[in-house]
Amino acid sequence: MPLPTPRQNESRSEFVSRCLGILAEANEFESNEQRAAVCHSHYDTRRDMTVNTKLLKAIRDRDQKQTRHGYGIQTADKFVRTMLEMAGADICNQMASKNGMSFHDILQKSTETLTYSNPDMEVQEKEVSPDVLVGQSVELPKNTLMVFRHILTTPREDRDGDVLRTQGADPDPKMLLLWQHIHTLPIGKMLAIAEHNSEGLSLYSAIVDMNELSHDAAVMVDNKMGRFSHGFRALEYDSRKDEDGNEIYGFDIKRFEIMEESLVSVPSNIDAETNEVILSMVEGGKLTSAVLKEQARVLREKKPVTVVVSLPDLNKGEDDEESRTGQEEGTGSEEQETLPEETDANKPEEKETSDAEVIEEKEVSEEEEIEEEVEEKRITTYEALSVFLAKATRLERDHALVVLQALNNSEDQRQKGLRFRRLLSN
């Protein structure tokens, strides 16, 4: 038969007394000792669930979250949605949908899980030797990729005023290491507690070759790129109070059960530096999972595009003309030394040319050379843009307009610019 549920403000003794009567009347169990044990256990379970439900509701009802950069107490769906945002629905369903659960089901379930993260929670030691675990009755899982030590939680107060008292943490010794708090995507497990006191909780954890994400997770931990978070269930908490006993903003989590640990990433607009490293490592072939490849593709599309255009050096024509003039003068001098002495008989008829005509011819020749050089570079630039635009995204095409504006400085170039604008609008 179903057990009774503790009533609001019902004490333990009151509930156990009522529970014993119900079980005895139904002739459940063989003795009152057994009935009492069941009632006490049920009271603890139901009360703990009530405590966690109240905290969950309080976190959801907050007007505005003050803690930034993805830290603090929140629900697991924030991390699950990040994976959906970066990898897309198709890949998420392909990788995470298991045992009849769709990714949508996983997302809905994650809204009921409280998570916690702060900047202290990072890798302390990567590539821990298995010898360190000798004497702790720890057996490494098969296909272990790496063992590392990391901080799982600390009593650091966040901007929302929340504090998780580390001495009240009760980690599940069999908990899994997950990807993004998604219970169908395990990448490893907890091995042993390294240190547990009022200042913090450190664990030895292992990444196991379970799926393609495991290899990428090991690379991320090895490069100190991973953030850690844990899913927890509140067992006892109070609203925080000042020295005078007045309630202040935030919650004091005195006892809590840690159900799982996770390696997480955050939305691209929060941690741009880490995402830049992820992009580089995917393009370098070090991160190979479909999830991170798709994440890198999205990051690349959102990344502003810089188009390098070589502008003509308008001073180059003058330098070349001076150089050519110097060479001609030198050549004329040498020829003059070897030519026979002219006489009045063989001296050619001289054509009188004014100084103004010489200067005008020189300027026209110089302008033509410069225009030819500029036009050649413009044509080369347009050809390069044609190849670029053929494969460009819409965002990259918008950036190309800036280059076109720089090129459209004559009537002829404006006509060419109109042609490219028509290409951009397709």
C-alpha positions as CSV (number, residue, x, y, z in Angstrom):
1,M,0.0,0.0,0.0
2,P,1.2,3.6,-0.5
3,L,2.8,5.2,2.5
4,P,1.3,8.4,4.0
5,T,2.8,11.8,3.2
6,P,4.1,14.1,6.0
7,R,1.7,17.0,6.5
8,Q,2.9,20.6,6.6
9,N,4.5,21.5,9.9
10,E,4.0,17.9,11.1
11,S,6.8,16.8,13.4
12,R,8.7,13.5,13.1
13,S,7.1,11.9,16.1
14,E,3.6,13.0,15.0
15,F,4.1,11.5,11.5
16,V,5.7,8.2,12.7
17,S,2.8,7.7,15.2
18,R,0.2,8.3,12.4
19,C,2.2,6.1,10.0
20,L,2.5,3.2,12.4
21,G,-1.3,3.2,13.0
22,I,-2.0,3.1,9.2
23,L,0.5,0.3,8.6
24,A,-0.7,-1.8,11.6
25,E,-4.3,-1.5,10.5
26,A,-3.3,-2.7,7.0
27,N,-1.3,-5.5,8.6
28,E,1.8,-4.4,6.7
29,F,5.2,-5.8,7.8
30,E,5.8,-8.3,10.6
31,S,6.6,-6.1,13.5
32,N,6.3,-2.5,14.8
33,E,10.1,-2.2,14.7
34,Q,10.0,-2.7,10.9
35,R,7.0,-0.4,10.5
36,A,8.8,2.3,12.6
37,A,12.0,2.0,10.5
38,V,10.0,2.4,7.3
39,C,8.1,5.4,8.6
40,H,11.2,7.2,9.8
41,S,12.9,6.6,6.4
42,H,9.9,7.8,4.5
43,Y,9.6,10.9,6.7
44,D,13.3,11.8,5.9
45,T,12.8,11.2,2.2
46,R,9.6,13.2,1.8
47,R,10.8,16.0,4.0
48,D,14.1,16.2,2.0
49,M,12.1,16.3,-1.2
50,T,9.9,19.1,0.2
51,V,13.0,21.1,1.2
52,N,14.5,20.7,-2.3
53,T,11.2,21.6,-4.0
54,K,10.9,24.8,-2.0
55,L,14.5,25.8,-2.8
56,L,13.9,25.0,-6.5
57,K,10.8,27.2,-6.6
58,A,12.7,30.0,-4.8
59,I,15.5,29.9,-7.3
60,R,13.0,30.0,-10.2
61,D,11.1,32.9,-8.7
62,R,14.1,35.2,-8.4
63,D,13.5,38.5,-10.2
64,Q,17.0,38.7,-11.6
65,K,20.1,36.6,-11.3
66,Q,23.0,38.6,-10.1
67,T,25.8,36.1,-10.4
68,R,27.4,36.4,-13.8
69,H,29.4,34.2,-16.3
70,G,27.2,31.1,-15.8
71,Y,28.1,30.7,-12.1
72,G,25.9,30.2,-9.0
73,I,22.8,28.2,-8.3
74,Q,20.6,27.5,-11.3
75,T,18.8,24.7,-13.0
76,A,20.4,22.2,-15.3
77,D,18.3,23.1,-18.3
78,K,20.6,26.2,-18.7
79,F,23.5,23.9,-19.7
80,V,21.3,21.6,-21.7
81,R,20.0,24.5,-23.7
82,T,23.5,25.6,-24.4
83,M,24.3,22.3,-26.1
84,L,21.1,22.6,-28.1
85,E,22.0,26.2,-29.1
86,M,25.5,25.3,-30.2
87,A,25.1,21.8,-31.6
88,G,21.5,21.9,-33.0
89,A,18.5,19.6,-32.5
90,D,19.6,16.9,-35.0
91,I,23.0,16.2,-33.3
92,C,21.5,16.5,-29.8
93,N,18.8,13.9,-30.6
94,Q,21.3,11.7,-32.3
95,M,23.7,11.6,-29.4
96,A,21.6,12.0,-26.3
97,S,18.3,10.3,-27.1
98,K,18.4,6.9,-25.4
99,N,16.1,4.3,-23.8
100,G,13.0,5.9,-25.3
101,M,13.8,9.4,-24.0
102,S,14.0,12.2,-26.6
103,F,16.2,15.2,-26.2
104,H,13.0,17.2,-25.4
105,D,12.3,14.8,-22.5
106,I,15.8,15.3,-21.2
107,L,15.5,19.1,-21.4
108,Q,12.2,19.0,-19.5
109,K,13.7,16.7,-16.8
110,S,16.7,19.0,-16.4
111,T,14.4,21.9,-15.3
112,E,13.9,19.9,-12.0
113,T,17.6,19.6,-11.2
114,L,19.5,22.2,-9.2
115,T,23.1,22.9,-10.2
116,Y,26.0,24.9,-8.7
117,S,29.2,26.2,-10.1
118,N,31.8,28.9,-9.0
119,P,35.2,30.0,-10.3
120,D,37.0,27.9,-7.6
121,M,35.9,24.7,-9.2
122,E,38.8,23.9,-11.6
123,V,41.4,21.2,-12.3
124,Q,44.0,21.0,-9.6
125,E,46.1,18.2,-11.1
126,K,45.8,16.6,-14.5
127,E,47.1,13.1,-15.3
128,V,47.2,11.8,-11.8
129,S,49.1,8.6,-11.4
130,P,47.0,5.5,-10.3
131,D,49.5,5.0,-7.5
132,V,48.0,7.9,-5.7
133,L,44.8,5.9,-5.3
134,V,46.5,2.9,-3.7
135,G,45.0,2.2,-0.4
136,Q,41.6,3.8,-1.2
137,S,40.0,0.6,-2.6
138,V,39.6,2.2,-5.9
139,E,39.6,0.2,-9.1
140,L,40.1,2.1,-12.4
141,P,37.3,1.6,-14.9
142,K,38.2,-0.2,-18.1
143,N,39.4,2.0,-21.0
144,T,40.2,4.9,-18.6
145,L,41.6,7.8,-20.7
146,M,42.8,10.0,-17.8
147,V,42.6,10.5,-14.0
148,F,42.6,14.0,-12.6
149,R,42.0,15.8,-9.4
150,H,39.7,18.8,-9.3
151,I,37.7,21.0,-6.9
152,L,34.0,20.1,-6.9
153,T,32.6,22.7,-4.6
154,T,33.6,25.5,-2.1
155,P,31.6,27.7,0.3
156,R,32.3,30.8,-1.8
157,E,29.5,33.4,-1.6
158,D,28.2,34.4,-5.0
159,R,26.6,37.7,-6.1
160,D,23.2,36.3,-5.3
161,G,24.2,35.9,-1.7
162,D,24.0,32.1,-1.9
163,V,26.4,29.8,0.1
164,L,26.8,26.0,0.0
165,R,28.4,24.9,3.2
166,T,31.0,22.3,2.1
167,Q,31.1,20.5,5.3
168,G,27.4,19.6,4.7
169,A,28.1,18.1,1.3
170,D,27.2,14.4,0.8
171,P,28.7,13.3,-2.5
172,D,27.3,10.0,-4.0
173,P,30.4,7.7,-4.2
174,K,29.1,6.1,-7.4
175,M,28.1,9.3,-9.2
176,L,28.9,9.8,-12.8
177,L,30.8,12.5,-14.6
178,L,28.4,13.9,-17.2
179,W,28.6,16.2,-20.2
180,Q,26.5,19.3,-19.7
181,H,24.4,17.7,-16.9
182,I,22.8,15.3,-19.5
183,H,22.4,11.9,-17.8
184,T,22.4,10.0,-21.1
185,L,25.9,11.4,-21.9
186,P,28.3,10.1,-19.3
187,I,32.0,10.6,-20.0
188,G,33.4,9.2,-16.8
189,K,32.9,8.8,-13.0
190,M,34.1,9.9,-9.6
191,L,36.8,7.6,-8.2
192,A,37.5,8.9,-4.6
193,I,37.4,11.9,-2.3
194,A,40.7,13.7,-2.3
195,E,39.9,16.2,0.5
196,H,36.7,17.2,2.3
197,N,36.5,20.0,4.9
198,S,34.9,23.3,5.5
199,E,37.1,25.0,2.9
200,G,36.2,22.7,0.0
201,L,35.6,19.3,-1.5
202,S,38.1,17.9,-4.0
203,L,37.7,14.6,-5.9
204,Y,39.7,12.2,-8.0
205,S,37.7,11.6,-11.2
206,A,38.3,9.5,-14.4
207,I,37.4,10.1,-18.0
208,V,36.5,6.8,-19.6
209,D,36.4,6.0,-23.3
210,M,32.7,5.7,-23.6
211,N,31.8,7.8,-26.6
212,E,33.3,10.4,-29.0
213,L,32.7,13.1,-26.4
214,S,35.0,11.4,-23.9
215,H,38.1,12.0,-26.1
216,D,37.2,15.7,-26.5
217,A,36.6,16.0,-22.7
218,A,40.0,14.6,-22.0
219,V,41.6,17.1,-24.3
220,M,39.7,19.9,-22.7
221,V,40.7,18.9,-19.2
222,D,44.3,18.4,-20.3
223,N,44.3,22.0,-21.6
224,K,42.5,23.3,-18.5
225,M,39.5,24.4,-20.6
226,G,36.8,22.6,-18.7
227,R,34.4,24.1,-16.2
228,F,32.9,22.0,-13.5
229,S,29.4,22.0,-12.1
230,H,27.5,19.6,-9.9
231,G,23.9,18.6,-9.6
232,F,22.6,18.6,-6.0
233,R,19.5,18.1,-3.9
234,A,19.0,20.4,-0.9
235,L,18.5,18.7,2.4
236,E,18.6,21.7,4.7
237,Y,18.7,25.4,4.0
238,D,17.7,28.8,5.5
239,S,17.3,32.3,4.1
240,R,20.4,34.2,5.0
241,K,20.3,36.7,7.9
242,D,22.4,39.5,9.1
243,E,23.9,39.9,12.6
244,D,20.7,41.3,13.8
245,G,18.6,38.4,12.6
246,N,17.1,40.2,9.7
247,E,16.6,38.2,6.4
248,I,18.9,39.3,3.6
249,Y,19.1,38.2,0.0
250,G,20.4,34.7,-0.6
251,F,20.2,31.2,0.8
252,D,22.5,29.3,3.2
253,I,22.6,25.7,2.0
254,K,23.6,23.8,5.1
255,R,23.2,20.2,3.9
256,F,23.0,18.9,0.4
257,E,23.5,15.7,-1.6
258,I,25.7,15.8,-4.7
259,M,24.1,13.5,-7.2
260,E,26.4,14.1,-10.3
261,E,29.3,16.1,-11.5
262,S,29.5,17.6,-15.0
263,L,32.0,19.1,-17.4
264,V,30.2,22.0,-18.9
265,S,30.5,24.8,-21.4
266,V,28.6,28.1,-21.3
267,P,26.9,30.2,-24.0
268,S,29.3,31.8,-26.5
269,N,28.4,35.3,-25.4
270,I,29.7,34.5,-21.8
271,D,33.1,32.9,-22.3
272,A,34.5,34.2,-25.6
273,E,38.1,33.3,-24.7
274,T,37.4,29.6,-24.1
275,N,35.2,29.4,-27.2
276,E,38.0,30.9,-29.3
277,V,40.3,28.1,-28.0
278,I,37.6,25.5,-28.9
279,L,37.4,26.9,-32.4
280,S,41.1,26.8,-32.8
281,M,41.4,23.2,-31.5
282,V,38.5,21.9,-33.7
283,E,40.0,23.5,-36.8
284,G,43.4,22.0,-35.8
285,G,41.9,18.5,-35.6
286,K,42.4,18.1,-31.8
287,L,38.6,18.1,-31.0
288,T,36.7,15.7,-33.2
289,S,33.2,15.0,-31.8
290,A,30.2,16.0,-33.8
291,V,29.0,18.2,-30.9
292,L,32.2,20.4,-30.8
293,K,32.6,20.4,-34.6
294,E,29.1,21.9,-34.9
295,Q,29.8,24.3,-32.1
296,A,32.9,25.5,-33.9
297,R,31.0,25.9,-37.1
298,V,28.4,28.1,-35.3
299,L,31.2,30.1,-33.6
300,R,32.9,30.6,-37.0
301,E,29.7,31.9,-38.5
302,K,29.2,34.4,-35.6
303,K,32.8,35.5,-35.7
304,P,33.3,38.9,-37.5
305,V,35.1,38.5,-40.8
306,T,38.1,40.7,-41.8
307,V,38.7,41.1,-45.5
308,V,42.2,42.3,-46.3
309,V,42.4,44.5,-49.3
310,S,45.7,45.8,-50.8
311,L,45.3,49.4,-51.7
312,P,47.5,50.9,-54.5
313,D,50.6,52.9,-53.5
314,L,50.0,56.2,-55.3
315,N,53.6,57.3,-54.6
316,K,55.0,54.3,-56.4
317,G,54.5,55.9,-59.8
318,E,56.7,58.9,-58.8
319,D,59.4,56.6,-57.4
320,D,59.4,54.5,-60.5
321,E,59.6,57.6,-62.8
322,E,62.5,59.0,-60.8
323,S,64.3,55.7,-61.0
324,R,63.7,55.4,-64.7
325,T,64.8,59.0,-65.2
326,G,68.0,58.3,-63.4
327,Q,68.7,55.2,-65.4
328,E,68.0,57.0,-68.7
329,E,70.4,59.8,-67.7
330,G,73.1,57.3,-66.8
331,T,72.6,55.4,-70.0
332,G,72.8,58.6,-72.1
333,S,76.1,59.5,-70.4
334,E,77.6,56.2,-71.3
335,E,76.4,56.4,-74.9
336,Q,77.8,59.8,-75.2
337,E,81.3,58.6,-74.3
338,T,81.2,55.9,-77.1
339,L,79.6,57.9,-79.9
340,P,81.8,59.5,-82.5
341,E,82.3,63.2,-82.5
342,E,79.5,64.8,-84.4
343,T,80.3,67.2,-87.3
344,D,78.1,69.6,-89.0
345,A,77.7,67.2,-91.9
346,N,76.3,64.2,-90.0
347,K,74.5,66.2,-87.2
348,P,70.7,65.4,-87.3
349,E,68.2,68.2,-87.7
350,E,67.0,69.3,-84.3
351,K,63.3,69.8,-83.6
352,E,62.5,72.6,-81.3
353,T,60.4,71.6,-78.3
354,S,59.3,74.0,-75.6
355,D,59.9,73.2,-71.9
356,A,56.1,73.3,-71.2
357,E,55.4,70.6,-73.8
358,V,58.1,68.3,-72.2
359,I,56.6,68.7,-68.7
360,E,53.0,68.1,-70.0
361,E,54.0,64.9,-71.8
362,K,55.8,63.7,-68.7
363,E,52.8,64.3,-66.5
364,V,50.4,62.6,-68.9
365,S,52.7,59.6,-69.1
366,E,53.0,59.4,-65.4
367,E,49.2,59.7,-64.8
368,E,48.5,56.9,-67.3
369,E,50.9,54.6,-65.6
370,I,49.4,55.2,-62.2
371,E,45.9,54.8,-63.5
372,E,46.8,51.5,-65.2
373,E,48.4,50.2,-62.0
374,V,45.4,51.3,-59.9
375,E,43.0,49.7,-62.3
376,E,44.9,46.5,-62.4
377,K,44.9,46.2,-58.6
378,R,41.2,47.0,-58.5
379,I,40.4,44.3,-61.0
380,T,42.5,41.9,-59.0
381,T,40.5,42.9,-55.9
382,Y,37.2,42.4,-57.6
383,E,38.2,38.9,-58.8
384,A,39.2,38.0,-55.3
385,L,35.9,39.2,-54.0
386,S,34.1,37.2,-56.6
387,V,35.7,34.0,-55.3
388,F,35.1,35.0,-51.7
389,L,31.4,35.8,-52.2
390,A,30.7,32.6,-54.0
391,K,31.2,30.7,-50.7
392,A,30.4,33.5,-48.2
393,T,27.7,33.5,-45.6
394,R,25.2,36.3,-45.3
395,L,27.2,37.9,-42.5
396,E,30.4,37.7,-44.5
397,R,28.6,39.4,-47.5
398,D,27.6,42.3,-45.3
399,H,31.3,42.8,-44.4
400,A,32.2,42.7,-48.1
401,L,30.0,45.8,-48.6
402,V,32.5,47.8,-46.6
403,V,35.2,46.9,-49.1
404,L,33.0,47.8,-52.1
405,Q,32.5,51.3,-50.7
406,A,36.2,51.8,-50.7
407,L,36.5,50.7,-54.3
408,N,33.6,52.7,-55.7
409,N,35.6,56.0,-56.1
410,S,34.9,56.6,-59.8
411,E,31.9,56.3,-62.2
412,D,33.4,53.1,-63.7
413,Q,33.9,51.5,-60.3
414,R,30.5,52.5,-59.2
415,Q,29.0,50.5,-62.1
416,K,31.1,47.5,-61.0
417,G,29.9,48.1,-57.5
418,L,26.3,47.9,-58.6
419,R,27.0,44.5,-60.2
420,F,28.4,43.2,-57.0
421,R,25.5,44.6,-54.9
422,R,23.1,42.6,-57.1
423,L,25.2,39.6,-56.4
424,L,25.1,40.3,-52.7
425,S,21.3,40.6,-52.7
426,N,20.8,37.1,-54.2
